[in-house]
Amino acid sequence: MRAVDLVIIPVQPSVLDLDRIEAMLELASEAAVLNDDLRIRLLLTRVRRGTRSQRDIREILTEDGLTVFTTEIPQREAIGLAGGTLISRLDAYEPLLEELKMEEVA
């Protein structure tokens, strides 16, 4: 991971996903030892807005000192069915792109 400066870890708002990201966070943290410029960010995906799980997962992650993108990718069947197709609209990913651009400027 010396060739990258940003690791994005997708996280679904569920307790099961919290357990699963532990290994990814460990791996990314080990890589950060070799790469001082490596930034680790979490992206909430398959989010159902206005739910308790949405609020709770963000709170848990930020309380643990993790950086979570403001942008959340909603649960949408169209996104799930789009695998392997050419994307014509960014939809929910547009704010993420803007957030990434702002982070690069900072």
C-alpha positions in Angstrom: 0.0 0.0 0.0 2.9 2.3 -0.5 1.6 3.3 -3.9 -1.7 4.7 -2.6 -2.5 7.6 -0.3 -6.1 6.8 0.5 -7.8 3.6 1.6 -11.6 3.6 1.4 -13.3 0.9 3.4 -17.0 0.4 2.6 -19.1 -0.4 5.7 -22.8 -1.4 5.8 -24.7 -0.1 8.8 -24.9 -3.4 10.7 -23.3 -4.9 13.8 -22.0 -7.8 11.6 -20.1 -5.3 9.3 -18.5 -3.7 12.4 -17.0 -7.1 13.2 -15.9 -7.6 9.6 -14.1 -4.3 9.2 -11.7 -5.0 12.1 -9.4 -7.0 9.8 -9.4 -4.4 7.1 -8.6 -1.7 9.7 -5.7 -3.8 11.0 -4.4 -4.3 7.5 -4.7 -0.6 6.6 -3.1 0.4 9.9 -0.1 -1.9 9.3 0.3 -0.3 5.8 0.1 3.1 7.4 3.3 2.3 9.3 5.1 1.9 6.0 3.3 4.9 4.4 3.1 8.1 6.5 0.8 9.7 3.9 -1.8 6.9 4.0 -5.2 8.1 5.0 -7.9 5.6 6.0 -11.6 6.6 5.5 -14.8 4.7 5.9 -17.7 4.9 3.5 -21.2 4.0 4.7 -22.9 2.0 2.0 -26.3 0.4 1.6 -27.7 2.9 4.1 -31.4 3.3 4.8 -31.7 6.9 5.7 -33.5 7.9 8.9 -32.9 4.5 10.6 -31.4 3.8 13.9 -28.7 1.7 12.4 -27.6 4.7 10.2 -27.2 6.9 13.2 -25.7 4.3 15.5 -23.0 3.1 13.1 -21.7 6.6 12.4 -21.7 7.4 16.1 -19.8 4.2 16.9 -17.2 4.6 14.2 -16.5 8.3 15.0 -16.3 7.6 18.7 -13.7 5.0 17.9 -11.7 7.8 16.3 -12.3 6.7 12.7 -12.8 9.1 9.9 -16.1 8.5 8.1 -17.1 10.3 4.9 -20.1 12.6 5.2 -21.5 11.1 2.1 -23.6 7.9 2.5 -24.4 5.6 -0.3 -28.1 4.6 0.0 -29.6 1.1 -0.3 -30.8 1.0 -3.8 -31.5 -2.1 -5.9 -30.4 -0.2 -9.1 -26.9 0.1 -7.6 -26.8 -3.6 -6.8 -27.8 -4.5 -10.3 -25.4 -2.2 -12.0 -22.3 -4.5 -11.5 -20.3 -4.7 -14.7 -22.2 -2.0 -16.5 -21.1 1.4 -17.7 -22.2 4.1 -15.3 -23.9 7.1 -17.0 -24.9 9.0 -13.8 -23.0 9.2 -10.5 -26.2 9.7 -8.5 -25.4 9.1 -4.9 -21.6 8.9 -5.7 -21.5 12.5 -6.9 -21.3 14.0 -3.4 -18.6 11.5 -2.6 -16.6 12.6 -5.6 -16.9 16.2 -4.4 -15.9 15.3 -0.9 -12.8 13.5 -2.3 -11.9 16.6 -4.3 -12.3 18.8 -1.3 -10.0 16.5 0.8 -7.3 16.7 -1.9 -7.4 20.5 -1.8 -7.1 20.6 2.0 
